[in-house]
């Protein structure tokens, strides 16, 4: 059947095939994501009592993924009502409206007057990336200031969008607290009209949030410098257990007249990690501006992912728009946050009961899903090798993975590895 292929054609075909086989020879493997690496090492460990403290999603006290009852109720209702074939445009518009209400408040003037451009996104990562692309399109000479430290993927997201990245002070390793004076100084010294990324609550990875008074000072300094605040709100509800209190930063900035960008995800606080349900909103001066911004966000989104899956959007919309379901969700968020707070207290108390010479107060002064433990990379490696406990090298502990059954084992392990370092330092000092 191939008799029509002459010698010249065959030669060209073979040559093309040889070239095609070499297209990607210059491509090298990308560096592994630190959290993915932790998970891979954990899965490869056969030890039956191993602990994975790298996981960034909520777990119940049995260490299992938790799906809130409100989500199960919404699933059942969707199935009964055959809502999967609902009008996609109408559903996504309702989803965006309910998400914006959750962020800025039901009675917010931006909601009443429609002064926002909002689109559904692929979870928080997709919302951040969509905004980064929007920033690149309309402020091509701008840069982004990220807190030091921040979620590692923030660097990837804005880096892939080819936006220059700078950092501002956030964490003080000496006090294991917020370096507020240095933060304010960086805000003051940044060029006017700079873009800043802020965590409104449950900061990842430090667990440190500014107080309400400090947020007001940050907002004031942003106003003076005309900076643009972009909030990545991945853990609303996990800091205080109250959805509205965890949104206080946005509402302070709104009260002060800022135009704001906000990425939201329901992966963590609704247990919908696999559904990739997120929202990006950008506040605008008037409806005309909001319409224009929304059209551009939709245009960029269409080239990246077209539209998100409808099922997760239906679930979230139903929960947020049904008063009974939303009340149940608020209660369940509070239960999740309280369990994490209890584990913080128990871990700290357990370490203090072991007569540890270290100050572990920061375990309970930090909040949200993560604890920035202060453990060194060497101590983290010892925990892995000696006790089969896994976390990222920066010492970030996912408190959602700490349970009643493993907290004392964890405390003892931390005590042992910090003693090893302390004894080695003492021996070194005695020698010299």
N, C-alpha and C positions, 0 to 999 in steps of 0.2 A: 504493500500500500504506500510505501515511501519511495517508490521508484522514480518519482518526479523530482526528487531532491538531487541536484547535480553536485559535482565535486566542489564547486565554488560555494554553493549554499551550505554544504556539509562542513566545509572548512570554517565558514563564518559562524555556523551554529556551534561548533566545538570551541572556537575562539571566544565567542560570547559566553558560553557556559563556563569556561575557565575564568573569565573576568568576573562573572557573577559569583563564582565560588569565593573570590577574594575580596568582595565588597566590604566585608566587616572585619577584616584581619587586623585593622588598626584599633579596634574597639577593645578597651580594657574593662575589667569588672569594676563596677562602682563600689565605693566604700559601703560597708553594711550599715544599716540603720542601727544605732546602739540598742534600741528597745527590741528590734527583731533579733539581734544577736543574743540578747539575754534570753528570749523565749526559746530560741533554737538550742542553746546550751541547756536550758531547763528540761526541754523535751527529751534530750539525749541522755539525761541522767537517770539511771535505773533505781536510784535510792527511793524507797517508798514514802519517806517523810520529807521530801524536798519541798521548798517554798519558793514560789515565784513572786517576788515583790516588784517586778518590772511592769506588771499588767496595769493598763491605764483605764480599765473599766471596773464598774462596781461589782463586788462579790458579796454574797450573803455570809452569815456566820459559819456556814458549812464550806465556804470557799467556792461556791458554785455561782455561775452567772445568774443574775436576778432579773426577771421580767416583772415589772409592776402589774398589779391586778387590774389597774385601769387600762393598761395596754391589752391585756387578755380580753377584757370586756369590749374594748373597741374592735378587736379582731372578730369577736363573735358577732357583733352588731353589723360589721361590714359584710360578713359572710351571709347573714340573714337578709340583709337589705340589697345584696348584689350590687354594692356600690363601686366595684372595681371598674365598671364601664362608665363611671360618672364623667361628666364633661371636664376634661383636664384643665382647661383654662379657668373655669369657675372654681374648681377645687384649689388650684395653686394660688389664685387671688385670695381666697378665704384663708389659706394657710399663711400667706405672707402677712395679711392683716392681723391674724391672731398672734403670730410670732412677734410682730412689731409692738402689739399691745403688751405682750409679756416682757419685752425689753424696756420700753419707755413708759409703760403705765396705761391702764385702760382709759383714763381720763386725760391723757396727754394731748396738748394742742396739736402736736404733729399728727396724731391719729385723727382727731376731730376735723382738722383742716386738710388732711391728705398731703402733708408736706414731707413725703418720703418716697424714695424709689426703692422698691424691694423685689427680689427675685428668689425663687427656690434654688438651692445649690446642693452639691454633693457633700453633705456634712460640713463640718467647720473648715476642713482643709480646702474643700472646693470653694467655700465662701471667701476664704482668705486669698486663694489663688485668683479667683474672679476679680476681687478688688485690686490685687497687685497688677493684673493685666489692665484694668481700668485706669489705675494710676499711671502705668507706663504709657498708655495711649494719650492721656490728656495732660499729664505732667511729666513729659519725657526726660526732663533735666532734674527731676526730684530724686530724693533718696528716702530711705526709711530708717527710723531709729527704733531698734529693738531693745528690750530690757536685757540686762546681763545679770543672770542667765535668763533664758526663755526656753520654751519648747523647741527642741532642735530642728523640727521641721519648718519653723518660721524662716530659718536661714535658707533652707532649700526652696521654699515657696517664692520668696522675693528674689532669691538668686536666680532661679529659673526664669523669672520674669525680667531678668537683667536690670534690676533696680539696685543701685549701690546701697550697701547696708552699713549702718553705723550702730553703735550700741550706747546705751546710757546706763549709769550706775543704778543698781537696784538692791543687790544683796551684799551685806557686810559679813564676810566669813569669820571675822573676829568675834562679833556679837551674835552671829547667826540670826540677825534681824534685818529689817529694812534699812537701807542706807539712805534715809530720806533727804538729808542735807546735800549729799552728793547728787541725788536724783534731781532735786530742784536746781542745783547749780548747772547741771547738764541741760536742763530745759531752758534755762536763761541764756546759756551760751550757744545753743543751737541756732543756726541761721533762721531768720524770720520765715514763717510759712513752711515749716518743716512738717513732715509726716511722722507721727509717733504711733507705735503699736502699744496698747495697754491691755493688761488683764484686769477686767473689772472685779473679779472675785476668784478665790481659790487658785492663786497664781501657781502655774506649772513651770518649774519644778519646786519652788521654794515654799509654797503654802503661806506666803506672807502677803497680806493685803494692807494698803494704807487705811488709816482710820477715816471716818467721815470728815473730820477736820482737815486731815492731810489731803484728801481728795479735793476739798474746796480750795486749798492752797495750790494744788496742781492745776486745777481748772483756771484759777486766777492767772497763774503764770502762763498758761497756754493762751489765754485771752490777750495778755500783754504782748506776746510774741506772735499772735495769730497763727499758732500751730494747728494742724489738723489731727484730731484724735481718732484713731481707728481701734475699736475694742474687739478683742477676740474672746467671746463669752462661751467657753466650752463646758463650764461646770456650774451653771446657775443653779442655786439651791444647795450645793455641797459645802459652801463655806459656813453659812449660819443655819441652814435648814429652812430658810425662808426665801422664797423666790424674789419677793420685792426688796428685801434687805440686800440681797446679793446683787441687785441691779442699781444700788444707790449711786454708784459712780456715774453711770450713764445719765441718771436723772439729775445729778448735780450739774454735769456739763450741759445738759439740756436747759436747766433752769438758768444757767449763765449765758445762754444764747449761742452756744457753739453749734456748728453743723458737724455731724458725727457720722462715722461709718461703723457698722457693727456686723460681725460674723457670729451666727448662732448655730448650735448643733443640738440635736436631741438624742445623740448617740449614747451619752452617759446618763443624763437625768431621766430618760425614759427607757433605758436599756435597749435602744434600737441601733446598736453599733453596726450590725450588718445591713441595715436599711439605708444608711447614708442620707439622713434627712437633715438638711441645713437651710439657712436663710441668710442672705446678704441684704442689708438695708443701708441706704445712704440718705441722710436728711438734707433737705433743700430749702431754699428761701421762699419759693412759691410753687404752685401747681405746674406752671409751665416748665420750670426748671426740673421738677420731679419727673414730669413726663419725658423730657429729653434724656435725663440721666437713665431712667428705666429702659428706654429704647436702646441706649448704648450698652447697658449691662446685658440685656436680652440678646443683642447682636453678638457680643463676645461669648456669652454662654452658649449660644447656638453653634458657634464654631468649635467649642470645646467639648460639650457633652449633650447638646440639644436641650434635653429636659431630664430631670431626675425620675426615678421610678415613682409611680403614682401611689403604690400601696402604703409605703411609709408616710407619705404626705397625708393620705386619708386618715391614718391612725392618729397622727399628731393633731390634725385639724379637728377631728372628732373629740379628742380629749380636751383640747383648749377651748372649744366652742360649747361643750356640754357642761353646765354648771356642776352637776353631780360628779361627773368624771374628773373635772378639773379639781374639785375639792378633794376627791380621793387621791389624786396625783400629788397634791400639795402635802397631804398627810404622809404619803409614802416617801416623798422626798425628805421630809422631816425625819422619818424613821431611819432612812439610809444615812443621813448626815449625823444623827445621834449615835448610830452604831460606830461610825468612824471616830467620832469624838470620844466614845467610851474606850475604843481600842487605843487611842492616843494616851488617855489617862492611865490605862492598864499597863501599857508598855513603859511609860515613864516611871510609874510606881514600881514595877517589877525590876527595872534597872536600879532604882534607888534602894530597893530592898536587898539588892546584891552588894550594897556598899560600894558602888562604882564611884571612883574619884572624879568622874566627869560630871559636868552640869548638863542635865537633860531637860531643863525647863523649856527649851525651844520646841520640844515635841508637842507640848500642849499650847504654846503661844502661837504656833503656826496653825493653819486651818485648811479645810478642804481635803481633797483626796490624797495629797502628797505631803510627805515629810522630808525636808532636806536635812538629813541626819547629821551631817558634818563628818561622816566617815570618809577616810582617805581611800584612793583607789587600791592601795595595798591592803587595807582592812577589808574592802569589798571583795578582793580576790581571796583573802583568807576565809571569809564567810562562805564563799562558793566551794573552796577546796576542802575545808574542814567540816563544814556544817550543811552543805548542799542548799545554801540560801542564795538566791539570785536577785541582783538588782543592777542598775546602771552604774558605771564607774564613778559618777559624781555623787553617789550615796543617796540618791533619791529612792525613798521607800513609798510604795503604793499602800497607803493605810487601809485601802479597801480589801487588800489581800491578807491583812492581819486578822486572825480569828481568835475566839476564846480558846480553841484547842492548840494553836501554835504560838501564841503571844509569849508564853514563858520560855519556850524553847528559843524563840527569836531573841528575847532579852538576854538569856544566858549566853547565846552565841555572840551577841554584840559585846557583852561584858568581857568575854574571853579574848576576842580579837583586839579590843582596846587595851586590855591588860598586857597582851603580848607586845604591843607597840610601846606601852609605858615602861615595861620591864626592860625592853631593849634600849630605850632612851636612858634609863637609869644606869644600866650597865655601861653604856657608852660614856656617860658623864663621869662615872666612877673611875673608868679606865684613863680618862684624860684629865 
